Amino acid sequence: MSISSRPSCRLVTAPRIALRATEAAARIIAPPLLRIALALPFLRSGLTRWDDFPALSVATQFLFEEQFRLHLFGREYPLPAPDQLALVAATAEILLPILLIIGFGTRVAALGLLAMTGVIQLVFPDGWANFHLYWAALALGILALGPGPISIDHWIGRRAARSTWQGGR
């Protein structure tokens, strides 16, 4: 009787095979789910910032000028250049999530949303446990794992590798 035909060996091998198959599926499914999970709250917020493009809503302008404050060293400070900051934030809240969802410039978009999360944390310090920690974890996961095989970045990388390989003949 060979080692692989023993019942005890099959019992050990079957879970390993199942685990490897699950891991392979997760490598395909996890990156787009991470991208979408991070993109949605920012995209939803970004859609509320505009009346008609390129005009910011009055509410957005009011929030950035009057309501939002930076919390630093136990004090509150008004946002610098609130109108410009509102325009940049509102644009980023639309553009970066779209890039994430389609998987184009994925790591740059995730880094941008991580930076925004850091600024949001300074404006809303009590939101860390409920929102900001999760957004930061999702962004770091995307930075670590990359866009995954279901992305434009992956497709571009494969085409570039293929053209480089064919050009080297």
N, C-alpha and C positions, 0 to 999 in steps of 0.2 A: 504494500500500500504506500503510495507516495504521500509526501507531507501535505500537498495541497488538497488531496482527496479526503483527508481526515475531517470529520465533522467539526471538531474544535477549531481547526484552522479556518474553515469556512465561516464560522461564527465571528471570528475576529476580522476577517477580510471583508465581509458584507458591510459592516458599519463604516469601515474605511472607504469603501467604494461610494457608499451613500454620502459620506461626509465630503469626499472630493467632488462628487456631482453637485452637491448643494453649494459648495464653495465656488465652483465654476459658474453656476447659475447666478450666484450673488455678485460675482465680479462683473457680470453683464447688467444685472438689474439694479444694483445698489447705486452706481454713479448717477444715472438719470433721476432716480428717486431722491437722492441727496440734492441734486441741482434744482429739482422742482420744489422740494420742501423749503429750500432757502429762498428761492425766487418768489414764491407766492406772497408771503407777507409784505415784501418790499414792493412788488408790482401792484398789489391792492392799494397800498398806501400811495404809491406814485399816481395811480389813476384818480385819486381824490384831489390831487394838487393842481389840476388844470381846469380852467373854464373852457376855453377854446385855445388849442395850441396856436401860438406860443405864449398865450396870456396865462399867467398863474392866477389861481382863484384868489379872491379877496381874503378868504379864510386862511389860505396858506401864507399870504403876505402878513396878515395879522399875527399868526402864530410865530413866525420867524422874527418879526419886529418887536412884538409885545410879550408873548407868552414864554417862548423857549429861552432858557437860561442855562449857561454852563455852570456846573457845580464843581468847583475846584478848591481844594484846601479849606473846606468848610464854609465857603462863601459862594454867592451867586453872581455871575457876570453876564451882561447882555452878549448876544452873538455878534461877532465882528461881521461887518458888511452883510446884514441880514437879507437884503433883497437879492444880492448876488448869491449868497449861500442858499437861499430858498430855490433859486433857479437851478443851481448846480445839483442840489439834493433831489429836486423834483425830476430833473433829467436823468440823474443816475438811478433813481428808483424805477424808472421805466426801462432805460437802456440796459443796465447790468442784468436785471432778471431775464430780459428777452435773450441776451447773450447766453446766460446760464441754461435756459430752457432748451435752446437749440444746440448748445454745446460748442459754441464758437468763442474763442478767447476765454475759455472756461476758467482757467486759473487766475487770469487777470481780473475777470468779473468777480470771482469768489474773493479775491484779495480786496477789491474795491468795496464789496459788501461787508467784509470783515472790518475794514477801516470805518465804514459808516456805522457799523454796530458799536465800535469803540466810541465814536462821537455821540451816538444816541445814548450810550451808557453815561456819558458825562452830562447829558441833558436830563435824562430820566434815571438817576442812580438806583431807584427802587425797582426797576424793571429787570435787574440782572437775573434773578432766580426764575422768573416766569417767562422771559423771552430772550434776553441777550445772550445768556449762556448757551441756549440751544442754537441760536443763529451763529454764534462763534464756533460751536462744535461742528455744525454743518459746513461752514466755510472752511474750517481747518481740515475736515474730512475730504472735501473736494480738492483742496490744495495738496493733500497727501496722496489721494487715489487718482487724481486727474479726471478727465472728462468721461472716461470709459469708452467702450466700443460703439455705443449708440450715441454718436456725436459727430458734428462737423469737424472738430479738431482731429478726431481719430481718422476720419476719411481723408483729410488733408495730409496728415502724417503718413498714411499708407501710400497715397499718391506720390508724395515727395520722396519717400523711401524707394518706391518702385522706379521713379524717374532717375534717381541717383544711381540705383543698381544697374539700370539699363544703360545709363550714360557711361558707366565705368567699364563696359565691355570693350 
